[in-house]
């Protein structure tokens, strides 16, 4: 080993490998590697399931339903008729305008 100095002038040894809290035997090391490999495989499988278009669509659908339920119902679960009526009227007016423009374009 060679001796070197740190910026503060303290001697250090280079070329030495510091050991972290490693398993004490080859079998323990192999078991740790196998356990990490299994955890990694499980994580990859979970991410793959979450990233499928079907899973993304289901999450988005559930989120939209939850937002609609928050807007359309009171905390007691009663329907907010005035809000639902406003949405229906808006959809009818926009639909009517689209139909009117298509009919009068021809």
C-alpha positions in Angstrom: 0.0 0.0 0.0 1.2 3.5 -0.7 0.8 6.4 1.7 -0.8 9.6 0.5 -1.8 12.8 2.1 -5.3 14.3 2.4 -5.8 18.1 1.7 -5.5 18.6 5.5 -2.2 16.8 5.5 -3.4 13.6 7.2 -1.8 10.4 5.9 -4.2 8.0 4.2 -3.6 4.6 2.6 -4.6 4.2 -1.0 -5.4 0.9 -2.6 -7.1 -0.4 0.4 -10.7 -1.5 0.0 -13.0 -0.6 2.9 -15.6 -3.2 3.7 -19.1 -2.3 4.5 -21.3 -4.5 6.6 -21.1 -7.4 4.2 -22.4 -10.9 4.7 -19.8 -13.1 6.3 -20.1 -16.1 4.0 -20.5 -16.8 0.3 -23.9 -18.5 1.0 -25.2 -15.4 2.8 -24.0 -13.2 -0.1 -25.7 -15.4 -2.6 -28.9 -15.4 -0.6 -28.8 -11.6 -0.4 -28.3 -11.3 -4.1 -31.2 -13.7 -4.8 -33.4 -11.7 -2.4 -32.6 -8.4 -4.1 -33.1 -10.0 -7.5 -36.6 -11.1 -6.4 -37.5 -7.7 -5.1 -36.3 -6.1 -8.3 -38.3 -8.5 -10.4 -41.4 -7.8 -8.3 -40.9 -4.1 -8.6 -40.5 -4.3 -12.4 -43.7 -6.5 -12.7 -45.6 -4.0 -10.6 -44.4 -1.1 -12.8 -45.2 -3.0 -15.9 -48.8 -3.6 -14.7 -49.2 0.0 -13.8 -48.0 1.2 -17.2 -50.3 -0.8 -19.4 -52.9 1.3 -21.3 -55.7 -0.6 -19.7 -54.5 0.2 -16.1 -53.9 3.8 -17.0 -57.4 4.1 -18.5 -59.0 2.5 -15.4 -57.2 4.9 -13.1 -58.2 7.9 -15.2 -61.8 6.7 -15.3 -61.9 6.2 -11.6 -60.5 9.7 -11.1 -63.1 11.2 -13.4 -65.9 9.4 -11.6 -64.6 10.7 -8.3 -64.4 14.3 -9.6 -67.9 14.0 -11.0 -69.2 12.6 -7.7 -67.6 15.5 -5.8 -69.2 18.1 -8.1 -72.6 16.4 -8.5 -73.3 15.4 -4.9 -73.3 17.0 -1.5 -71.2 15.6 1.3 -74.4 13.9 2.5 -74.7 12.1 -0.8 -77.6 14.2 -2.2 -77.7 15.1 -5.9 -76.9 18.8 -6.6 -79.7 19.2 -9.2 -78.6 22.8 -10.1 -75.1 21.7 -11.1 -76.3 18.7 -13.1 -78.9 20.8 -14.9 -76.2 23.4 -15.7 -74.0 20.7 -17.3 -76.9 19.2 -19.2 -78.0 22.7 -20.6 -74.4 23.4 -21.6 -74.1 20.1 -23.4 -77.4 20.7 -25.2 -76.5 24.2 -26.3 -73.1 23.2 -27.6 -74.6 20.2 -29.4 -77.2 22.4 -30.9 -74.6 24.9 -32.1 -72.6 22.2 -33.7 -75.7 20.7 -35.5 -76.8 24.2 -36.6 -73.4 24.9 -38.1 -73.3 21.6 -40.0 -76.8 22.0 -41.4 -76.2 25.6 -42.6 -72.8 24.9 -44.1 -74.1 22.7 -46.8 
